[in-house]
Amino acid sequence: MKASLLRHGLNLWPPFLFAGIHVAAISPDYRHAAVELRMRPWNRNYVGTHFGGSLFAMTDPFWMLLAMQALGRDYIVWDRAGAIEFVKPGRGTVRARFDLGDDVLAELRAATAGGDKVLRWFDNEILDAQGEVVAKVRKQLYVRRKRDR
């Protein structure tokens, strides 16, 4: 699937659309993505800051999607675990970037070459307009090369 089509589809996907989550970019090679969460009256929490579930949701699928597309059809890629640490209240538009390097892809390919599964953590931060960290997110992926049939 073309990255631009996936980006448009995600932006129309109801959980993202109604939470105010906007996928700003997915590179054609699926190595980079940028996502933002805009503050709206319907996605604030009781104290007027970003709802923590929306902060986590804005980061949720991207490591898996990038790895799945970059590795190709010969691999099984699943989200296995996730965690978020709230550092400060999020206000206004917040952003997250995902950068999947060639070194990480090579590491995953090498570790799964014999058919073994790999559990690998990916970290990123959610930043506010001033570049300050609002939250730190960790996602763990399960990656395995598909078995020959």
PEVEN-V738755 format. One record per run of one state. SS is the DSSP state (H for helix, E for strand, L for the rest). FROM is the first residue (numbers start at 0). LEN is the number of residues. If there is no record, write none. Layout:
ss=SS from=FROM len=LEN
ss=SS from=FROM len=LEN
//
This chain:
ss=L from=0 len=2
ss=H from=2 len=10
ss=L from=12 len=1
ss=H from=13 len=4
ss=L from=17 len=3
ss=E from=20 len=6
ss=L from=26 len=5
ss=E from=31 len=6
ss=L from=37 len=3
ss=H from=40 len=3
ss=E from=43 len=1
ss=L from=44 len=5
ss=E from=49 len=1
ss=L from=50 len=1
ss=H from=51 len=9
ss=L from=60 len=1
ss=H from=61 len=10
ss=L from=71 len=3
ss=E from=74 len=12
ss=L from=86 len=7
ss=E from=93 len=6
ss=L from=99 len=2
ss=H from=101 len=11
ss=L from=112 len=4
ss=E from=116 len=11
ss=L from=127 len=5
ss=E from=132 len=13
ss=L from=145 len=4
//
